[in-house]
Amino acid sequence: MDIKVLQNIKEENIPKIIGVYCDTDSEIYTEKVNVLKEKKRFNGKFGEIYHVDNEEELFFIGLGEKEKITSEKGREISAKIVKELAKYKIEKANYYVFCKCNKIVRAMIDGLYLGNYKFDKYKTSDKEEFIIQEINLVIDKDLEEWISNEGISLAKSTIIARNLVNEPANVIYPESLANRVKELGEEHGFEVEVLGEKEIKELGMESYMSVARGSDNPPRFIIMRYMGDEDNKDDILGLVGKGLTYDSGGYSIKPTPGMVSMKSDMGGAAAVIGAMCSIAHMKLKRNVITVVAACENMISGNAYKPGDIINSMGGKTIEILNTDAEGRLTLIDAVYYIINKEKATKVVDIATLTGAVLVALGTTRTAVVSNNDDFYTSLEKASDKADEKVWRLPGDEDYKKLIKSDIADIKNLGGKYAGSITAGLFIGEFVGDTPWLHMDIAGTGWTDAPKKAYDHKGGTGVAVKTLYYLAKEEENVE
């Protein structure tokens, strides 16, 4: 689907979508809207859709009260209307929304793309062949073209992340993921370097390799670099995404129902890859380096075991209590690498890390552990722009004690309580004084029961927009 954002009326003999507030006169088709309101067929309440098909085909959509319209409402209503167009097999339409708010317009673009999203490439029957070709979004003349380009870029990058997560593990595995990232780097304008097993071992990433060695698919350490601010080379935002392309749980094996969706355990990797696509495409004035320690957690005679003691790139020894607490083992080497080898001055790691986060926060908010108040405040601002909610968890010394081991420096499981906190703090053991954020998207990165019109069963693409806005929030502008 192609979305064009226009700043003037595009008169064409194609269906028209008219946004109507319930408490304000319509800017076009006022007479028809008033008649519908008088007959109480359409009142402009949020979410209402009224279809007129006579001399011209019109869709009136309710935006609710003008002062109460939000970006989230804009995203939701746009996703609904694109599904309505698909129902009526409409290939092209003009969408009239006279709005002066950049954030709402960006969200409406987001809703159009995400509402139209589907992942059915492997269906051979009952596949939806109809495709919406073009929607012309007509907005207020005062809005900048850059805003619409940003909205389109972020929506497309979110879809990139969704597709990466939704692909099965026999299609996306470490090597194929690395190859896909190379393609995306060429397309969007960021550098990609991929390290193989030999280079990973030479770096001393024993913790990462302990997880990876049980699989016949060898690991790939993927590095993405975008240097958008050459005058500030010493200021680098580091993004680290958990890249378990499949997680069986290892010898602490998951039950079968728990393994079916474990292609999603690379949701953090998908988020940072998607964010890099928009950061580079929109040419932000920011230096961003991203790494993904891609591997599979499998069972074999070579796999690591509960009770093992392993080393790490950071030099700390780790007692393995559970091989299904594997993501943090890959992340610690990746985080240590990005700080000490790529010289990142601030770091965010993002991962589908713990089931405990679902108990704590459900599927609505992403949990965050951080060692820096100012950096967390920047994340909050970014998440607000993205309409992706976050919630900071505590991380004081009482929790840090829970991951101390009797026979090694630390252990990879903190016990039955505060699992999301101790998992984050385990990673925090390897960041030193570097400002750091840990985001646990185990509850927000995947959905089995879509709640919004722009949701789709499977990967959500969560945090692509938040990470982009975080980079933009701290952009070095004069």
N, C-alpha and C positions, 0 to 999 in steps of 0.2 A: 504494500500500500504506500502511495506517495502522498505526503501532506505538504501542501503549499500554504504559506501564511501570507495573506494579502492585506494591504492597507487601503484598498478601495473596493468598491462593489464590482464583482465579476458577474456581469449579466450573461447568463447562459441558460438555455432551456434544459436545465437539469434540476433534480429535486433540491429543495432548500430546507435547511435546518435553522429554526429561529429560536434563539434563547430568549425566554420571557421571564421577567420578575413578577411576582404576585402583587407587589405594591407599587409598581412603576409602569407607566405607559410604554408599550413596545415602540422601538425606534423605527421598525418597519412592520407592515401588515397590521397596523394599529386597529383598523376597523374590524378586521377579521378576529383579532384577539379579543376585542371588546365584546363582540357578538358571542364568542365562545364562553367568555366569563359570565355574560348576562344569562346565558342558557345553562350555566353551571356544568358545562361539558369539560371545561379546562380552566383552571384557576391560577396556573403558574406556580403551584406549590412545588417544592423541591422534589425532583424525581418523576414528575408527571410527564407523560409523552402523549401527544394527540396527533394522529395521522390524518391528513386531508389529502384526498386524491380525486380531484375533479379537473378543473382547467389547468392546474399545475399541482405538482406533488409537493406538499409541505409537511414538515414535522415540527410541531411546536413543543419545546421542552421547557419544563418548569425549573427555574433557578432559585425559587424561594424568595425571601426578602433580600433586597439589594444590599443592605448593610450587613447582612449575615452570610453572604457568599464567601466561601473560603477556597483555598487552593485544593484542599481535599475534596470538597464538594464539586469543584470544577473537574477534577480527575474522575470522580465517580460518574457524573452525569455524561461526560464525554465517552466513557467506556460503555455506558448504557446505550447511547445513541448509535455507536458504531455497531453494536449487536443488533439494534433495530434495523439498520440499513442492510445488514447481512440477511436478516429474516425476510426482507422484501426484495432481496437480490438486486440491490441498487449499487451500481459500480462507481458512480461519481455523484458528488453532492457539494453544495456550498453550505458552509456552516457559519452563521452570523452570530457572533458574540461580541457585543460592543462593551469592551472591558478595558480599563486603564491600568490594571494591576499586572505587573510583569509576572509575579509569582503564580497568579491564577491562570494566565495564558500559558505559561510553561506547563502547569499541571494539566490543562486541557489537552495540550499536545500529547503529554504522557498518557493520559487516559485513552486517547484515540488509538495510539499504537498498542498499548498493553491490552485494551479491550478487544482488539482485533487479533491478539496473539493466540496461536494454537501450536501444539506439538503433535503432529499426526503423520510425520514423514514415513513411519514404518507401517502404516495401515495400508492394506491392499484392497479393502472393501469398506463401504460406509465412510469413505473419506470425503470431507467437505471440499468439493472442487471449486466452489464459488469464491472469487477473490474480489474484494473492494479495491478498485484501481486508484482512486484519487479523491481526496477531500480538500477543499479550499477553505481554510479557516480565515474568515474576514474579521479583522480586529480593528481597534482604534488607531487612527493615523499617528498618534503621538508615541506609540511603542516602537522601540528600536528593533531593527532586523536581527541584531545580534542575539536578542532574547529568544526569538523563535528558533534560531539556529541552535542555541544552547539546549532548548527543550527537545528538539528533534534528536540532537546528538545523544542526550542522556537517555531518552526513550530507547533508541537503537542500541545503546550500550547495555541497558538493562536487559534487553532481549538477547544480546550476546551472552550475558551471564546466565539467563534462564536456559538457553539452548545448551550451554556447556554442562550444566547440572543435569538436564533432562536426558542427555545422551546416555545410553547404557554403558556399563563398564567394559564391555567387549569392543566398544567403539572409541570411547575416551579412556585411555590409560596413559601412564606417564609420557611415553614417547609421542603418542598422537596428540596429547595435550600440548606438548612442547612445539610440535609442528604447527598446530593451530595458532599458538601464540606468535610464532614467527610470521605467519600470514597476517595476523591482526596488526603486528608491529609495522609491517610494510604498508598496510592499508591506512593506518592512522598516524604514523609518524613517530614511533618510538623504537629504540634499539633493543634487540633481544640477543642474549647470550645463553646458551644451554650447556650445562656441565653434565657429563656422564658419570658412571659409577667410579671410574678411576680417579677423576678429579675430586669427586665428593669425598672419597676415602683419603686422598692426599690433604684435604682441608681439615681432616680430623673430625668429621661429622659422624661420630660413632653412634650417637643417640638416634639420629635420622636413619642411618644405615641399619641399625638394629630392627627397626620397624620394616624397612624395605626388603631385607634379605630373605624373607620367607616366600617371596613371590618370584615366579619365572619372568614377570615383566620387570625389567630393571628400572631403577629410579632415574628421574631427571630433575636437576636443580635449575629452575628457570629464572633468569634475571632480566628484568625490563628496566630500561633507563630512559628518562626524558629530562633533559637539562634545558628548561625553558627560561632560566635566569642566569646567563653566563657571568653576570657581574657579581653574583653571590654564590659562587661555587661551594662555599663552606656551609651553606644552609640547604640541607637536604631532608625532605620528608621521606621516610621509609615506610612502605606498606608491605606487610607479610601476610599471605593468605594460606590457610591450611589446604593442602592439595592431596588429600587421600582420595584417589580416584575410585577406590573401593576399599571397604573396611569389613572384613569378616569377623573382627574381634580377636583374631589370632587364636591362641590356645585358650583364652578366656572367651570362647566362641559365643556369638550372639545366637538367639533362637532364630529359626527361619523367618518368621514375620519381621523381625528386626533387621534382617539382612537385605530384604527385598529393595528397600529404598536407599541402601548404602552407597549407591552411585552419587548420592547427594552430599557425601562427606567432603566434597571438594567445593562446597558453597563459598567458603572464604576465598579460595583461589579464584573462583568465577567472579566474585565481587571486585577483587583488586584488578583483575584483568579488564573487566568492564570499565572500571573507573579510569584505568590508564588510557583506554581508547578515547574517552571524552576529554581527559586532561590534555592529551596530545593533540586531538582533533581541534579543540577550542584554543590551543596554543596559550595555555595559562602561563603567566610569568612566575613559574615555580619549578624548582628542581625536585623531581620525584623519582625514586628508585624503588622497584617492587621485586620481591622474590617469592617463589613458590617451591617448596620442597615436595615435589610430586612423587608419590609411590603408592603401593598397595599393601594392605595389612593382611597377610595370608598365612596359612598353616603349611609347614613342610618340615623336613628333618633339619632344615637350616634356620627355622624361625626362632625368634627369641621366646623366652619362657618366663612364667611367673617365678619369682625367686632369683632371677639373674641380677647381677650388678653390672651396669654398663657405664661407660664414660661419655663425655660430651665435648663438643668443640670448645665450650667455655671452661673445661677442666673439672667440673663438678661430677662426682660419681652419683649414680642413681640406682636405687633399689626398685626393681620391678615387682609391683604387687598385683598388677592386672595388665594384660597385654591389650585390653580394649581401651585403656587410657593411653592411646598411642599418639593422638594428634599433638599433644603437648610435647612429646618427645621429638617430633619433627620440627615443631615451631621453635624450640629453644635453640637448636642449631641455626635455623634460618634467621632468628632475631639476633643472635650473637654475631652471625656473619654480616648482616646488613649494617650493624653498628660498627664493627671492628674492621671490616674489609671495604665496605662501600661508604663508610663514614657518615651514615645517617645521623642527623642531629635531633630528630624526633621520630618516633616509631609507633605505628599502629599494627597490631596483629589482629586478624579476624578469622573466626573459625566456628564451624559447627562442632562445638567442643563437648558439651555435657547435657545429658538428659535432665540433670538437676535444674537446669535453667528453665525448663518447661514447667516444672513444679513451682518454681519461684515466681516466674513472670508470665507463664503461658505463651501464647503466640503473638502477643501484641507489642512487646518491647524487647529490644536487644539489651542484654546485660553488659555492663562495662566495669572493668577494674582498671584503676589508673594510679600512677604515682605522682601526678602533677595536676594541681587544681586549674591552672590557666589553660593547659592543653585540653582538659576535659570541658572547660567552658567553651572553647573553640568547637569541640565536637558537638556540644549541645546546640550551638548556633547553626552548625551545618546540618544537623539532623532536623532542626525546625524548618529550614529551607526545603529539605527533602521530604518532609512529612513522614519521616521514619523515626519512630520514638525510641529513645534510649533511657536507661536507668542505671545509675551508678551504684555499685555494691561496695561495702566496706572492705578494707584491706589492711587492717592494723596487725600489730605483732601477735595478738592472740590467735589470729587465723594462720599466720606464717608458721607458728609452732606446729601446726597440724601436719605439715609436710616434712618435718625433720625425721630422719631415719636413724635407727639404732646402729646400723651396720654400714651405712653409706652417708654421703652428705645430705641427700634428700631422697624422698620416695615419690613415686609417680601417682600415688593415691593418698588423699588426706583423711580417709575414713568416710563414714556414712552421712555425716552432716556437712553442710556448707560446701557441697561439691563444686559448684560453679565458682565460688570464691577461691578455694584452694587450687583449682585447676589454673585459674588466672595467675595466682601468686606463684605457682610453680614456674610459669613462663617469666614472671617478673624477677625471679632469681638471677636471670641472665641479662638484664638490661642495664644494670649498674645505676648511674644517676641520670641516664638519658630520659627525657620526658617520654612517657609511654602510655599507650591506651591498649587495652585488650577488649575485644568485642566478641561476645558469645552469641552467635546467630542460630544456635540449634533449634530455637523456637520460632524464629522469624524467617529462616532461609528456605523453608519447605512448607507446603500446605497440602493436606489431603482433602480439606473441605474449604474451598474458596468462599470468603465472606463478602468480598467486594466484586463489583462488575469488572474491575481491571485485574483481578486475581485469576490464576489458572492453576489447576492441580499440578503439583510438582514444584520445581524451583521457582522462587519468587524474584530473584535478582536483587534482593534486599542489600542495601548499603552501597550500591554503585553510586547513587546520587549523593549520599552522605559523604563518602570518601572524596568525591569530586569537589563538593562544596567545602570540605575541610581544606583541601589544597587551595581552593580559591579564597577561602576565608583568610588564609595567611599568605596570600599572594603578595609579592613585593612590588607594590605599585607606588609610583612617585606622587 
